[in-house]
Amino acid sequence: MTESSVILNAHSIQRALTRVAHEIAERNEAGDDLVLVGIQEGGVPLAQRLASLLGGIWRQTLPVGQLDVSMHRDDLDQRVAPKVHPTVIPFDVTGKTVVLVDDVLFKGRTIRAAMDALNDFGRPQRIQLAVLIDRGHRELPIKADFVGKNVPTALSENVRVRLDEAGVEDEAVLEKP
């Protein structure tokens, strides 16, 4: 049986995203050349929420895209069949600051795959990484620029972020075996 505990409730998720949005605004001064790209699945709603928060700060609409990294992963041979989601990037990333957004940063392999996949859409000026939760245990030299919450975990534990699910309030849960 799995034991679980809430590490972020809906209010603390909103507070963390507001702080992250302000950090992005401070680091980038103006949003003219900034775009947000959410990594499927968990990063997409977070990217949309960050775009809304940043739009309020900068008083402008920011482009938001969705990126599927399934076919760029380095563990394709170990999976039965990858679950492919749509990639929708309706803007040119060349010369832009791209903020990749994901829900949980763990080993770093998804982010590496995202950077590979992003190259199919152009050559960004720079790539920054925003995550809601950083749980450590990196296998690759990847570090988030913007973190909502650092949550030290054991390798056997799991972090689940639930956003916009029917009947369930936003929350992040730590699951222990």
N, C-alpha and C positions, 0 to 999 in steps of 0.2 A: 504494500500500500504506500502511496506517495503522500508525504506531508508537505503542505504548501502554506506559505505566508505572504501576505501582501507587502510589497516593498515600496510601491507607489500607488496611491489612490488617484481618483480623477482630479482632485484639487491639486495634489502634488505634481501630477503630470503636467497640468496646465501651468503651474508655477515654474517648473523646470523648462518648459518650452518657451515661456516668456523670457526667462533669463538667457536661454540660448539665443533667442532672436535678438536680444539686446547686445549680446557678445558678437554675433555675426555683424550687426550694424556698426558696432565700434571698430571692428577689425577691417571692415570694407568701406567705411565712410559714406559711400553712395551706392545705391542699388542699380545704377544704369547698366553696368556690365555684369550683373550677378544673376544667375539662374539657379534654381533648386531642382535636384533630380532625386526622387525617392526610389529606393531599391525595393523591388517587389518582394514580398507583400507588405511587410510591416513598415517600411520607410515611406510608402506612398501617402497614407493619411497624415503622417508626421510632417512630410514636406509641404502638404497642402495647408496644414495648420501654421507652420512656420512662415509660409508665404503670406498668409493672412495677417499674422502678427507683424512681419516686416513691412507689409503694405501700409499698416497703420503708423509705423515709425517713419517710413520714408515718404508716405503719401503718394504711393504709386503701386501699380500692379506688377508683381514679379512673375515671370514665366516659371511654370512647374512642369516637370516631365516625370515619366515612369520608366524605370529601367529593369529589365529582366536579365539576370546573370546566369541562368540555368545552363546555357550552352558554352559558357566561358569558364565554368568551374573546373578545378584540377582533379576532381573526384568523380567525373562522369562514368568512369569504368567501374566504380564501386556502387553505383545507384542502379536500381531496376529500370526506371524510366523517369526522367526529370519532369517535374510539374512545371510546364511553361506558362508564363503569364505574358500579357501584351507589353511591349515596349512602345512608349509613346513619347517622343521627344520632338515636339513641333516647332523647334527653333534650332538655329545653328549654334553649336557650343564653341566654335573656333573664336579664340581671342577673349572668351568670357571667363569669369570666375565661376566655377561650378561647385556648388555645395552639394555633395552626396549626402543623403539622409537615410539612416537606417535605425531600426528600433534597438537592436542589441549588437554590441561589438564583442566578439569572443576571440576566436583564433586569428582572425584577420583575412581568412581565405575568401569570404564573400566580397570584401572590399577590394581585394586584388582582382577578383573576377570583374567587379564593377568598373574598375579603372580600365581593364582590357576592353570591356564591352563599350565603354564610353568613347574609346578611340575610333570606333566605327562611325561616330557621328561628328568627328572633327577633332581639332587640337585645341583644348582649352588653354587659356593663359595660365591658370592655376586651378588646382582641385583642392577643396577643403572638405573635411568630414565632420558631420554632426550626427551624434547618436544620443538616443534617450538614455541608454544604460551601457556602461562599459564594465564588463565582468572579468576582465583580465584573461590570462592564459594564452597570450599571443604566441603563434607559431611563425608569424611573419613580422617584419619590422614596420608595423602600421600603428599609428597613434591618431586618435581623434583630436581635431582642433576644438570641438565644442562638445561637451558632455553634460547631459542632464543630471546623471547620478552615477557615481562609481559604486559598484556592488561587488565586493570580494566574494568569490564563490569557490566551491570545490569542483573539480572536474566532473564529478558524478552528478552534480546538481544541474538544474535547468532553469532558465528564466523565460517566462512567457509574458508577452505584452498583448493585452486585449484592447483593441480600439474599435469603436463603432460597431460592435457586435450586437445583434438584436437581443434585447433583454438583459444585457450585461453592461454595467457601468465601466468606463475606462479604468484599467488597472494593470499593474505589473506584478507578477507573482513569482516568487522563488520556490521551486519544487525540489524537495529532497527525497531521495529514494528510501 
